[in-house]
Amino acid sequence: MPGAAAPAAPLRPAWKPAPRPAVSLDRVELSAAQAPGRPARLPESEGLLDLIPGPIGLALLAARRQPARDPQQAVAFIERFHRGLGLEGEGLEEKERHMQKSPHNFLRDTAALFVEDVLSGTHPLDLLPRPAPELTVAVDVHLQNFGIVRGADGEPVWGLNDFDQADRSTPELDLARLATSLVLQARQAELDPGFPREALQELCRAYRAELESPGEGSFLRQAESEGAVEALFEKVDPDRWAFLGDLTSPVGERFLRDESLREASPQERARVLEGLQDYEQRLDPSAPVERPLEVLDVVQRWGSGGATLGLPRWYALVEGEEAPYVLEIKQLLPSPLVDRTGDLSKADAAASVASQAELGGRLNPLTGHAPVAGYSMMVREREPEKTALGFKDLNTEKELMSVMRQCGRVLARAHAHSFESAERLRAWLGEDSELLAENLHRFAAGYADQAVADWEAFRAR
């Protein structure tokens, strides 16, 4: 309407880093001079190279494979993205330290870069001769985004545990990002260079088999698990009072303050409480908390997450049935399929929660969303059951093979979240799981090389 006032910009929470600088957030385009065409199957010579074990094979692979684009373009993209997020000072340092630790951490923290590379055609994702169906996918899939959470019936389950950037795309995106994560982990563990191809064949076989009769939700129950995942179930302690004993003193009354749990300012506390009032209006009637919501304490949470390190995150201690609950209120990144500039105003926690439910991962009735200082934030319980395998648990071929088989089942269950989706996925994959595995390996090996080159450039800048 002519003369109408422009809508007010959302307030930035009182938080380190400082408010987002007023700079241009135009996209940094990433491109290769000419992306090579994708063969239906790998050239035999490249397959043989991957089967040469030890340093000689690795040297031959390094000589044959060069990154598809200049790593300096990734450095420019990341710096622009972090400016878009408003990261600076301690928050920026925390994020960059995490990214610099390893190529795998770098991959974890740069989903937007990964999607940019895929959509720009630098690293194309045509994994089969026919187009893949579009459906809801998790997007940010890697080995560290699988773990144990509490199931809907109160029993622990293992599967996808991060749906923050879930959106509409093709299953190729989830499969390719997980495959790249596998290749980087196998290299980090110095496993035989031919192993990732075998592990991806197992992933694709398990994925295809599960599509015939997909189970419930994006998870496995303990009775369905094996190997390191089965052993992980034995470590779960669901005792909420024991969990509170590590975070609060007096137990269940007030958070301990330390480097990771810091005092929230009065302004932050007020904004969090206001957001939780909005969150409460949409709570499932089965949510086991007092109504109206009784908030006992609020603190800043530091040092948590990967891609969201340095962004606003709080813990709220709320009164519940039998014992208090810890709610985590966290700033989401915008889905990289929507925005890759770091514009936090485009983050949509409500859409993330809806996507999580569609993928069969919304198991906790306390999962929801809240507006905090004008930004859309995820609210979820910090569950005592939550745990995941660490990199040290994935250093042998036997462990990784078992985990990839279980990841294949979980991803198939997530993608085939309806009868129609399962039918479309079966039609897309057909009997070509071996071809899918070959092309997945080709993509993942190339993108792992790209991630290593980008990581080295990022550390050296």
Contacts in CASP RR format, 6 or more apart in sequence:
PFRMAT RR
TARGET T0000
AUTHOR 0000-0000-0000
METHOD contacts of the structure
MODEL  1
MPGAAAPAAPLRPAWKPAPRPAVSLDRVELSAAQAPGRPARLPESEGLLD
LIPGPIGLALLAARRQPARDPQQAVAFIERFHRGLGLEGEGLEEKERHMQ
KSPHNFLRDTAALFVEDVLSGTHPLDLLPRPAPELTVAVDVHLQNFGIVR
GADGEPVWGLNDFDQADRSTPELDLARLATSLVLQARQAELDPGFPREAL
QELCRAYRAELESPGEGSFLRQAESEGAVEALFEKVDPDRWAFLGDLTSP
VGERFLRDESLREASPQERARVLEGLQDYEQRLDPSAPVERPLEVLDVVQ
RWGSGGATLGLPRWYALVEGEEAPYVLEIKQLLPSPLVDRTGDLSKADAA
ASVASQAELGGRLNPLTGHAPVAGYSMMVREREPEKTALGFKDLNTEKEL
MSVMRQCGRVLARAHAHSFESAERLRAWLGEDSELLAENLHRFAAGYADQ
AVADWEAFRAR
9 345 0 8 1.000
10 345 0 8 1.000
10 373 0 8 1.000
10 374 0 8 1.000
10 375 0 8 1.000
11 271 0 8 1.000
11 373 0 8 1.000
11 374 0 8 1.000
12 19 0 8 1.000
12 20 0 8 1.000
12 373 0 8 1.000
13 268 0 8 1.000
13 271 0 8 1.000
13 312 0 8 1.000
13 372 0 8 1.000
13 373 0 8 1.000
13 375 0 8 1.000
14 265 0 8 1.000
14 267 0 8 1.000
14 268 0 8 1.000
14 271 0 8 1.000
15 268 0 8 1.000
15 300 0 8 1.000
15 312 0 8 1.000
16 89 0 8 1.000
16 90 0 8 1.000
16 91 0 8 1.000
17 86 0 8 1.000
17 87 0 8 1.000
17 88 0 8 1.000
17 89 0 8 1.000
17 90 0 8 1.000
17 91 0 8 1.000
17 92 0 8 1.000
17 310 0 8 1.000
18 86 0 8 1.000
18 88 0 8 1.000
18 89 0 8 1.000
19 86 0 8 1.000
20 83 0 8 1.000
20 84 0 8 1.000
20 85 0 8 1.000
20 86 0 8 1.000
20 344 0 8 1.000
21 83 0 8 1.000
21 84 0 8 1.000
21 86 0 8 1.000
21 88 0 8 1.000
23 83 0 8 1.000
23 84 0 8 1.000
25 80 0 8 1.000
25 83 0 8 1.000
25 84 0 8 1.000
25 341 0 8 1.000
25 342 0 8 1.000
25 343 0 8 1.000
26 341 0 8 1.000
27 116 0 8 1.000
27 340 0 8 1.000
27 341 0 8 1.000
28 73 0 8 1.000
28 76 0 8 1.000
28 77 0 8 1.000
28 80 0 8 1.000
29 120 0 8 1.000
30 69 0 8 1.000
30 73 0 8 1.000
30 74 0 8 1.000
30 77 0 8 1.000
30 113 0 8 1.000
30 116 0 8 1.000
30 117 0 8 1.000
30 120 0 8 1.000
30 122 0 8 1.000
31 69 0 8 1.000
31 120 0 8 1.000
31 121 0 8 1.000
31 122 0 8 1.000
32 68 0 8 1.000
32 69 0 8 1.000
32 121 0 8 1.000
32 122 0 8 1.000
35 68 0 8 1.000
35 121 0 8 1.000
35 122 0 8 1.000
35 123 0 8 1.000
35 124 0 8 1.000
37 124 0 8 1.000
38 124 0 8 1.000
38 126 0 8 1.000
38 439 0 8 1.000
38 442 0 8 1.000
40 129 0 8 1.000
40 435 0 8 1.000
41 435 0 8 1.000
41 438 0 8 1.000
41 439 0 8 1.000
42 438 0 8 1.000
42 439 0 8 1.000
42 441 0 8 1.000
42 442 0 8 1.000
46 64 0 8 1.000
46 442 0 8 1.000
47 197 0 8 1.000
49 57 0 8 1.000
49 60 0 8 1.000
49 61 0 8 1.000
49 64 0 8 1.000
50 61 0 8 1.000
50 193 0 8 1.000
50 194 0 8 1.000
50 196 0 8 1.000
50 197 0 8 1.000
50 441 0 8 1.000
50 445 0 8 1.000
51 193 0 8 1.000
51 194 0 8 1.000
52 60 0 8 1.000
52 193 0 8 1.000
53 192 0 8 1.000
53 193 0 8 1.000
53 194 0 8 1.000
54 192 0 8 1.000
54 193 0 8 1.000
57 193 0 8 1.000
58 193 0 8 1.000
61 193 0 8 1.000
61 445 0 8 1.000
62 449 0 8 1.000
65 445 0 8 1.000
65 446 0 8 1.000
65 449 0 8 1.000
66 449 0 8 1.000
67 446 0 8 1.000
67 449 0 8 1.000
67 450 0 8 1.000
67 453 0 8 1.000
67 454 0 8 1.000
68 117 0 8 1.000
68 122 0 8 1.000
68 123 0 8 1.000
68 446 0 8 1.000
68 450 0 8 1.000
69 117 0 8 1.000
69 122 0 8 1.000
69 450 0 8 1.000
71 450 0 8 1.000
71 453 0 8 1.000
71 454 0 8 1.000
71 456 0 8 1.000
71 457 0 8 1.000
71 458 0 8 1.000
72 457 0 8 1.000
74 110 0 8 1.000
74 113 0 8 1.000
74 450 0 8 1.000
74 454 0 8 1.000
74 457 0 8 1.000
74 458 0 8 1.000
75 454 0 8 1.000
75 457 0 8 1.000
75 458 0 8 1.000
75 461 0 8 1.000
77 112 0 8 1.000
77 113 0 8 1.000
77 116 0 8 1.000
78 99 0 8 1.000
78 110 0 8 1.000
78 113 0 8 1.000
78 458 0 8 1.000
80 341 0 8 1.000
81 112 0 8 1.000
81 113 0 8 1.000
81 340 0 8 1.000
81 341 0 8 1.000
81 342 0 8 1.000
82 92 0 8 1.000
82 95 0 8 1.000
84 341 0 8 1.000
84 342 0 8 1.000
84 343 0 8 1.000
84 344 0 8 1.000
85 311 0 8 1.000
85 333 0 8 1.000
85 342 0 8 1.000
85 344 0 8 1.000
86 344 0 8 1.000
87 95 0 8 1.000
87 310 0 8 1.000
87 311 0 8 1.000
90 310 0 8 1.000
91 309 0 8 1.000
91 310 0 8 1.000
92 310 0 8 1.000
94 302 0 8 1.000
94 303 0 8 1.000
94 309 0 8 1.000
94 310 0 8 1.000
95 109 0 8 1.000
95 306 0 8 1.000
95 309 0 8 1.000
95 310 0 8 1.000
98 105 0 8 1.000
98 109 0 8 1.000
98 306 0 8 1.000
98 309 0 8 1.000
99 105 0 8 1.000
99 106 0 8 1.000
99 109 0 8 1.000
99 110 0 8 1.000
99 455 0 8 1.000
99 458 0 8 1.000
100 106 0 8 1.000
100 455 0 8 1.000
100 458 0 8 1.000
100 459 0 8 1.000
102 184 0 8 1.000
102 188 0 8 1.000
102 455 0 8 1.000
103 184 0 8 1.000
103 187 0 8 1.000
103 188 0 8 1.000
103 448 0 8 1.000
103 451 0 8 1.000
103 452 0 8 1.000
103 455 0 8 1.000
104 142 0 8 1.000
104 143 0 8 1.000
104 181 0 8 1.000
104 184 0 8 1.000
104 185 0 8 1.000
104 188 0 8 1.000
104 391 0 8 1.000
105 306 0 8 1.000
106 451 0 8 1.000
106 454 0 8 1.000
106 455 0 8 1.000
106 458 0 8 1.000
107 114 0 8 1.000
107 142 0 8 1.000
107 177 0 8 1.000
107 180 0 8 1.000
107 181 0 8 1.000
107 184 0 8 1.000
107 451 0 8 1.000
108 142 0 8 1.000
108 144 0 8 1.000
108 181 0 8 1.000
108 306 0 8 1.000
108 307 0 8 1.000
109 306 0 8 1.000
109 307 0 8 1.000
109 309 0 8 1.000
110 307 0 8 1.000
110 454 0 8 1.000
111 139 0 8 1.000
111 140 0 8 1.000
111 165 0 8 1.000
111 177 0 8 1.000
111 307 0 8 1.000
111 333 0 8 1.000
111 336 0 8 1.000
112 333 0 8 1.000
112 336 0 8 1.000
112 340 0 8 1.000
112 342 0 8 1.000
113 340 0 8 1.000
113 454 0 8 1.000
114 177 0 8 1.000
114 180 0 8 1.000
114 336 0 8 1.000
114 447 0 8 1.000
115 139 0 8 1.000
115 173 0 8 1.000
115 336 0 8 1.000
115 337 0 8 1.000
115 340 0 8 1.000
116 336 0 8 1.000
116 340 0 8 1.000
117 123 0 8 1.000
117 447 0 8 1.000
117 450 0 8 1.000
118 124 0 8 1.000
118 125 0 8 1.000
118 173 0 8 1.000
118 176 0 8 1.000
123 443 0 8 1.000
123 446 0 8 1.000
123 447 0 8 1.000
123 450 0 8 1.000
125 170 0 8 1.000
125 172 0 8 1.000
125 173 0 8 1.000
125 176 0 8 1.000
125 443 0 8 1.000
126 172 0 8 1.000
127 172 0 8 1.000
127 175 0 8 1.000
127 176 0 8 1.000
127 436 0 8 1.000
127 439 0 8 1.000
127 440 0 8 1.000
127 443 0 8 1.000
128 428 0 8 1.000
128 429 0 8 1.000
128 432 0 8 1.000
128 435 0 8 1.000
128 436 0 8 1.000
128 439 0 8 1.000
130 428 0 8 1.000
131 170 0 8 1.000
131 428 0 8 1.000
132 170 0 8 1.000
132 171 0 8 1.000
132 172 0 8 1.000
132 428 0 8 1.000
133 170 0 8 1.000
133 171 0 8 1.000
133 421 0 8 1.000
133 424 0 8 1.000
133 425 0 8 1.000
133 427 0 8 1.000
133 428 0 8 1.000
134 168 0 8 1.000
134 169 0 8 1.000
134 170 0 8 1.000
135 168 0 8 1.000
135 169 0 8 1.000
135 170 0 8 1.000
135 171 0 8 1.000
135 415 0 8 1.000
135 417 0 8 1.000
135 421 0 8 1.000
135 424 0 8 1.000
135 425 0 8 1.000
136 166 0 8 1.000
136 167 0 8 1.000
136 168 0 8 1.000
136 355 0 8 1.000
136 358 0 8 1.000
136 359 0 8 1.000
136 417 0 8 1.000
137 166 0 8 1.000
137 167 0 8 1.000
137 168 0 8 1.000
137 169 0 8 1.000
137 170 0 8 1.000
137 171 0 8 1.000
137 173 0 8 1.000
137 174 0 8 1.000
137 359 0 8 1.000
137 414 0 8 1.000
137 415 0 8 1.000
138 145 0 8 1.000
138 160 0 8 1.000
138 162 0 8 1.000
138 163 0 8 1.000
138 165 0 8 1.000
138 166 0 8 1.000
138 174 0 8 1.000
138 218 0 8 1.000
138 359 0 8 1.000
138 414 0 8 1.000
139 165 0 8 1.000
139 166 0 8 1.000
139 167 0 8 1.000
139 169 0 8 1.000
139 173 0 8 1.000
139 174 0 8 1.000
139 177 0 8 1.000
139 335 0 8 1.000
139 336 0 8 1.000
139 337 0 8 1.000
140 162 0 8 1.000
140 164 0 8 1.000
140 165 0 8 1.000
140 177 0 8 1.000
140 307 0 8 1.000
141 160 0 8 1.000
141 173 0 8 1.000
141 174 0 8 1.000
141 175 0 8 1.000
141 177 0 8 1.000
141 178 0 8 1.000
141 181 0 8 1.000
141 411 0 8 1.000
142 177 0 8 1.000
142 178 0 8 1.000
142 180 0 8 1.000
142 181 0 8 1.000
143 178 0 8 1.000
143 181 0 8 1.000
143 182 0 8 1.000
143 185 0 8 1.000
143 389 0 8 1.000
143 394 0 8 1.000
143 403 0 8 1.000
143 407 0 8 1.000
144 181 0 8 1.000
144 388 0 8 1.000
144 390 0 8 1.000
145 160 0 8 1.000
145 161 0 8 1.000
145 162 0 8 1.000
146 158 0 8 1.000
146 159 0 8 1.000
146 160 0 8 1.000
146 161 0 8 1.000
146 388 0 8 1.000
146 389 0 8 1.000
146 403 0 8 1.000
146 407 0 8 1.000
146 410 0 8 1.000
147 158 0 8 1.000
147 159 0 8 1.000
147 160 0 8 1.000
147 161 0 8 1.000
147 232 0 8 1.000
147 386 0 8 1.000
147 387 0 8 1.000
147 388 0 8 1.000
147 389 0 8 1.000
148 156 0 8 1.000
148 157 0 8 1.000
148 158 0 8 1.000
148 159 0 8 1.000
148 161 0 8 1.000
148 232 0 8 1.000
148 233 0 8 1.000
148 236 0 8 1.000
148 385 0 8 1.000
148 386 0 8 1.000
148 387 0 8 1.000
148 388 0 8 1.000
149 156 0 8 1.000
149 157 0 8 1.000
149 159 0 8 1.000
149 161 0 8 1.000
149 219 0 8 1.000
149 363 0 8 1.000
149 364 0 8 1.000
149 383 0 8 1.000
149 385 0 8 1.000
149 386 0 8 1.000
150 156 0 8 1.000
150 157 0 8 1.000
150 238 0 8 1.000
150 363 0 8 1.000
150 364 0 8 1.000
150 383 0 8 1.000
150 385 0 8 1.000
150 386 0 8 1.000
151 157 0 8 1.000
151 219 0 8 1.000
151 363 0 8 1.000
151 364 0 8 1.000
152 363 0 8 1.000
152 364 0 8 1.000
154 238 0 8 1.000
155 221 0 8 1.000
155 222 0 8 1.000
156 222 0 8 1.000
156 233 0 8 1.000
156 236 0 8 1.000
156 238 0 8 1.000
156 385 0 8 1.000
157 219 0 8 1.000
157 220 0 8 1.000
157 221 0 8 1.000
157 222 0 8 1.000
157 363 0 8 1.000
158 219 0 8 1.000
158 220 0 8 1.000
158 222 0 8 1.000
158 225 0 8 1.000
158 229 0 8 1.000
158 232 0 8 1.000
158 233 0 8 1.000
158 406 0 8 1.000
158 410 0 8 1.000
159 218 0 8 1.000
159 219 0 8 1.000
159 220 0 8 1.000
159 410 0 8 1.000
160 218 0 8 1.000
160 219 0 8 1.000
160 359 0 8 1.000
160 361 0 8 1.000
160 410 0 8 1.000
160 411 0 8 1.000
160 414 0 8 1.000
161 386 0 8 1.000
161 388 0 8 1.000
163 352 0 8 1.000
163 355 0 8 1.000
163 356 0 8 1.000
163 359 0 8 1.000
163 361 0 8 1.000
164 308 0 8 1.000
164 332 0 8 1.000
164 333 0 8 1.000
164 352 0 8 1.000
164 378 0 8 1.000
165 332 0 8 1.000
165 333 0 8 1.000
165 335 0 8 1.000
165 336 0 8 1.000
165 352 0 8 1.000
166 335 0 8 1.000
166 352 0 8 1.000
166 355 0 8 1.000
166 356 0 8 1.000
166 359 0 8 1.000
167 335 0 8 1.000
167 337 0 8 1.000
167 338 0 8 1.000
167 351 0 8 1.000
167 355 0 8 1.000
168 337 0 8 1.000
169 337 0 8 1.000
171 411 0 8 1.000
171 415 0 8 1.000
171 425 0 8 1.000
171 428 0 8 1.000
174 411 0 8 1.000
174 414 0 8 1.000
174 415 0 8 1.000
175 203 0 8 1.000
175 204 0 8 1.000
175 207 0 8 1.000
175 411 0 8 1.000
175 436 0 8 1.000
175 440 0 8 1.000
176 440 0 8 1.000
176 443 0 8 1.000
176 444 0 8 1.000
176 447 0 8 1.000
178 203 0 8 1.000
178 407 0 8 1.000
178 411 0 8 1.000
179 196 0 8 1.000
179 200 0 8 1.000
179 203 0 8 1.000
179 440 0 8 1.000
179 441 0 8 1.000
179 443 0 8 1.000
179 444 0 8 1.000
180 443 0 8 1.000
180 444 0 8 1.000
180 447 0 8 1.000
180 448 0 8 1.000
180 451 0 8 1.000
182 196 0 8 1.000
182 199 0 8 1.000
182 200 0 8 1.000
182 203 0 8 1.000
182 400 0 8 1.000
182 404 0 8 1.000
182 444 0 8 1.000
183 196 0 8 1.000
183 441 0 8 1.000
183 444 0 8 1.000
183 445 0 8 1.000
183 447 0 8 1.000
183 448 0 8 1.000
184 448 0 8 1.000
184 451 0 8 1.000
184 452 0 8 1.000
185 391 0 8 1.000
185 394 0 8 1.000
185 400 0 8 1.000
186 195 0 8 1.000
186 196 0 8 1.000
186 199 0 8 1.000
186 400 0 8 1.000
187 448 0 8 1.000
188 391 0 8 1.000
189 394 0 8 1.000
189 395 0 8 1.000
189 396 0 8 1.000
189 400 0 8 1.000
191 396 0 8 1.000
191 397 0 8 1.000
191 400 0 8 1.000
192 397 0 8 1.000
195 397 0 8 1.000
195 400 0 8 1.000
196 441 0 8 1.000
196 444 0 8 1.000
196 445 0 8 1.000
197 437 0 8 1.000
197 438 0 8 1.000
197 441 0 8 1.000
198 401 0 8 1.000
199 397 0 8 1.000
199 400 0 8 1.000
199 401 0 8 1.000
199 404 0 8 1.000
200 404 0 8 1.000
200 437 0 8 1.000
200 440 0 8 1.000
200 441 0 8 1.000
200 444 0 8 1.000
201 433 0 8 1.000
201 434 0 8 1.000
201 437 0 8 1.000
202 401 0 8 1.000
202 404 0 8 1.000
202 405 0 8 1.000
203 404 0 8 1.000
203 405 0 8 1.000
203 407 0 8 1.000
203 408 0 8 1.000
203 437 0 8 1.000
203 440 0 8 1.000
204 408 0 8 1.000
204 433 0 8 1.000
204 434 0 8 1.000
204 436 0 8 1.000
204 437 0 8 1.000
204 440 0 8 1.000
205 405 0 8 1.000
205 433 0 8 1.000
205 437 0 8 1.000
206 404 0 8 1.000
206 405 0 8 1.000
206 406 0 8 1.000
206 407 0 8 1.000
206 408 0 8 1.000
206 409 0 8 1.000
206 412 0 8 1.000
207 408 0 8 1.000
207 409 0 8 1.000
207 411 0 8 1.000
207 412 0 8 1.000
207 429 0 8 1.000
207 433 0 8 1.000
208 412 0 8 1.000
208 429 0 8 1.000
208 430 0 8 1.000
208 433 0 8 1.000
209 409 0 8 1.000
210 408 0 8 1.000
210 409 0 8 1.000
210 412 0 8 1.000
210 413 0 8 1.000
210 416 0 8 1.000
211 412 0 8 1.000
211 416 0 8 1.000
211 422 0 8 1.000
211 425 0 8 1.000
211 426 0 8 1.000
211 429 0 8 1.000
212 426 0 8 1.000
214 412 0 8 1.000
214 413 0 8 1.000
214 416 0 8 1.000
214 422 0 8 1.000
215 413 0 8 1.000
216 360 0 8 1.000
216 413 0 8 1.000
217 359 0 8 1.000
217 360 0 8 1.000
217 361 0 8 1.000
217 413 0 8 1.000
217 414 0 8 1.000
217 417 0 8 1.000
218 359 0 8 1.000
218 360 0 8 1.000
218 361 0 8 1.000
218 410 0 8 1.000
218 411 0 8 1.000
218 413 0 8 1.000
218 414 0 8 1.000
219 360 0 8 1.000
219 361 0 8 1.000
219 363 0 8 1.000
219 410 0 8 1.000
219 413 0 8 1.000
220 229 0 8 1.000
220 406 0 8 1.000
220 409 0 8 1.000
220 410 0 8 1.000
222 230 0 8 1.000
222 233 0 8 1.000
224 409 0 8 1.000
225 232 0 8 1.000
225 233 0 8 1.000
225 406 0 8 1.000
226 402 0 8 1.000
226 405 0 8 1.000
226 406 0 8 1.000
227 399 0 8 1.000
227 402 0 8 1.000
228 389 0 8 1.000
228 393 0 8 1.000
228 394 0 8 1.000
228 399 0 8 1.000
228 402 0 8 1.000
228 403 0 8 1.000
229 389 0 8 1.000
229 402 0 8 1.000
229 403 0 8 1.000
229 406 0 8 1.000
232 387 0 8 1.000
232 388 0 8 1.000
232 389 0 8 1.000
232 393 0 8 1.000
235 387 0 8 1.000
236 385 0 8 1.000
236 387 0 8 1.000
237 243 0 8 1.000
237 384 0 8 1.000
237 385 0 8 1.000
238 384 0 8 1.000
238 385 0 8 1.000
239 384 0 8 1.000
240 322 0 8 1.000
240 323 0 8 1.000
240 325 0 8 1.000
240 384 0 8 1.000
241 251 0 8 1.000
241 323 0 8 1.000
242 384 0 8 1.000
243 326 0 8 1.000
243 384 0 8 1.000
244 251 0 8 1.000
244 252 0 8 1.000
244 323 0 8 1.000
244 324 0 8 1.000
244 326 0 8 1.000
245 251 0 8 1.000
245 252 0 8 1.000
247 255 0 8 1.000
247 256 0 8 1.000
247 261 0 8 1.000
247 315 0 8 1.000
247 326 0 8 1.000
248 254 0 8 1.000
248 255 0 8 1.000
248 256 0 8 1.000
248 297 0 8 1.000
248 317 0 8 1.000
248 324 0 8 1.000
249 256 0 8 1.000
252 296 0 8 1.000
252 317 0 8 1.000
252 323 0 8 1.000
252 324 0 8 1.000
253 296 0 8 1.000
253 297 0 8 1.000
253 317 0 8 1.000
254 296 0 8 1.000
254 297 0 8 1.000
254 317 0 8 1.000
255 261 0 8 1.000
255 297 0 8 1.000
255 299 0 8 1.000
255 315 0 8 1.000
255 317 0 8 1.000
257 263 0 8 1.000
257 299 0 8 1.000
259 302 0 8 1.000
260 301 0 8 1.000
260 302 0 8 1.000
260 303 0 8 1.000
260 304 0 8 1.000
261 299 0 8 1.000
261 300 0 8 1.000
261 301 0 8 1.000
261 302 0 8 1.000
261 315 0 8 1.000
262 299 0 8 1.000
262 300 0 8 1.000
262 302 0 8 1.000
263 299 0 8 1.000
263 300 0 8 1.000
264 272 0 8 1.000
264 298 0 8 1.000
264 299 0 8 1.000
264 300 0 8 1.000
264 314 0 8 1.000
268 298 0 8 1.000
268 300 0 8 1.000
268 314 0 8 1.000
269 298 0 8 1.000
271 372 0 8 1.000
271 373 0 8 1.000
272 298 0 8 1.000
272 314 0 8 1.000
272 316 0 8 1.000
272 329 0 8 1.000
272 372 0 8 1.000
273 295 0 8 1.000
273 298 0 8 1.000
274 372 0 8 1.000
275 329 0 8 1.000
275 370 0 8 1.000
275 371 0 8 1.000
275 372 0 8 1.000
276 293 0 8 1.000
276 295 0 8 1.000
276 316 0 8 1.000
276 318 0 8 1.000
276 327 0 8 1.000
276 329 0 8 1.000
276 370 0 8 1.000
276 379 0 8 1.000
277 293 0 8 1.000
278 370 0 8 1.000
278 371 0 8 1.000
279 293 0 8 1.000
279 368 0 8 1.000
279 369 0 8 1.000
279 370 0 8 1.000
279 379 0 8 1.000
280 291 0 8 1.000
280 292 0 8 1.000
280 293 0 8 1.000
282 368 0 8 1.000
282 369 0 8 1.000
283 289 0 8 1.000
283 291 0 8 1.000
283 365 0 8 1.000
283 366 0 8 1.000
283 368 0 8 1.000
284 365 0 8 1.000
286 365 0 8 1.000
287 365 0 8 1.000
287 366 0 8 1.000
288 320 0 8 1.000
288 321 0 8 1.000
288 325 0 8 1.000
288 365 0 8 1.000
288 366 0 8 1.000
289 318 0 8 1.000
289 319 0 8 1.000
289 320 0 8 1.000
289 321 0 8 1.000
289 325 0 8 1.000
289 366 0 8 1.000
290 318 0 8 1.000
290 319 0 8 1.000
290 320 0 8 1.000
293 318 0 8 1.000
293 319 0 8 1.000
294 318 0 8 1.000
294 319 0 8 1.000
294 320 0 8 1.000
295 316 0 8 1.000
295 317 0 8 1.000
295 318 0 8 1.000
296 317 0 8 1.000
296 318 0 8 1.000
296 319 0 8 1.000
296 324 0 8 1.000
297 316 0 8 1.000
297 317 0 8 1.000
298 314 0 8 1.000
298 315 0 8 1.000
298 316 0 8 1.000
298 317 0 8 1.000
299 314 0 8 1.000
299 315 0 8 1.000
300 313 0 8 1.000
300 314 0 8 1.000
301 313 0 8 1.000
301 314 0 8 1.000
301 315 0 8 1.000
301 328 0 8 1.000
301 330 0 8 1.000
302 310 0 8 1.000
302 313 0 8 1.000
303 309 0 8 1.000
303 310 0 8 1.000
304 313 0 8 1.000
307 333 0 8 1.000
308 330 0 8 1.000
308 331 0 8 1.000
308 332 0 8 1.000
308 333 0 8 1.000
311 330 0 8 1.000
311 331 0 8 1.000
311 333 0 8 1.000
311 344 0 8 1.000
312 330 0 8 1.000
312 331 0 8 1.000
312 372 0 8 1.000
312 375 0 8 1.000
312 377 0 8 1.000
313 328 0 8 1.000
313 329 0 8 1.000
313 330 0 8 1.000
313 331 0 8 1.000
314 328 0 8 1.000
314 329 0 8 1.000
314 330 0 8 1.000
315 326 0 8 1.000
315 327 0 8 1.000
315 328 0 8 1.000
315 329 0 8 1.000
315 382 0 8 1.000
316 326 0 8 1.000
316 327 0 8 1.000
316 329 0 8 1.000
317 324 0 8 1.000
317 325 0 8 1.000
317 326 0 8 1.000
317 327 0 8 1.000
318 324 0 8 1.000
318 325 0 8 1.000
318 326 0 8 1.000
318 327 0 8 1.000
325 366 0 8 1.000
325 381 0 8 1.000
326 381 0 8 1.000
326 382 0 8 1.000
327 366 0 8 1.000
327 379 0 8 1.000
327 380 0 8 1.000
327 381 0 8 1.000
327 382 0 8 1.000
328 378 0 8 1.000
328 379 0 8 1.000
328 380 0 8 1.000
328 381 0 8 1.000
328 382 0 8 1.000
329 370 0 8 1.000
329 372 0 8 1.000
329 377 0 8 1.000
329 378 0 8 1.000
329 379 0 8 1.000
330 377 0 8 1.000
330 378 0 8 1.000
330 380 0 8 1.000
331 344 0 8 1.000
331 347 0 8 1.000
331 375 0 8 1.000
331 377 0 8 1.000
332 347 0 8 1.000
332 348 0 8 1.000
332 349 0 8 1.000
332 352 0 8 1.000
332 376 0 8 1.000
332 377 0 8 1.000
332 378 0 8 1.000
333 342 0 8 1.000
333 344 0 8 1.000
333 347 0 8 1.000
334 342 0 8 1.000
334 343 0 8 1.000
334 344 0 8 1.000
334 346 0 8 1.000
334 347 0 8 1.000
334 348 0 8 1.000
335 347 0 8 1.000
335 348 0 8 1.000
335 351 0 8 1.000
335 352 0 8 1.000
338 346 0 8 1.000
338 348 0 8 1.000
339 346 0 8 1.000
344 375 0 8 1.000
345 375 0 8 1.000
347 375 0 8 1.000
347 376 0 8 1.000
348 376 0 8 1.000
349 368 0 8 1.000
349 369 0 8 1.000
349 370 0 8 1.000
349 376 0 8 1.000
349 377 0 8 1.000
349 378 0 8 1.000
349 379 0 8 1.000
350 369 0 8 1.000
350 376 0 8 1.000
352 369 0 8 1.000
352 378 0 8 1.000
353 362 0 8 1.000
353 367 0 8 1.000
353 368 0 8 1.000
353 369 0 8 1.000
353 378 0 8 1.000
356 362 0 8 1.000
356 367 0 8 1.000
358 417 0 8 1.000
359 414 0 8 1.000
359 415 0 8 1.000
359 417 0 8 1.000
360 413 0 8 1.000
360 414 0 8 1.000
360 417 0 8 1.000
361 414 0 8 1.000
364 380 0 8 1.000
364 381 0 8 1.000
364 383 0 8 1.000
366 379 0 8 1.000
366 380 0 8 1.000
366 381 0 8 1.000
367 378 0 8 1.000
367 379 0 8 1.000
367 380 0 8 1.000
367 381 0 8 1.000
368 378 0 8 1.000
368 379 0 8 1.000
368 380 0 8 1.000
369 376 0 8 1.000
369 377 0 8 1.000
369 378 0 8 1.000
369 379 0 8 1.000
370 377 0 8 1.000
370 379 0 8 1.000
371 377 0 8 1.000
389 403 0 8 1.000
393 399 0 8 1.000
394 400 0 8 1.000
394 403 0 8 1.000
412 425 0 8 1.000
415 421 0 8 1.000
415 425 0 8 1.000
416 422 0 8 1.000
416 425 0 8 1.000
429 436 0 8 1.000
END
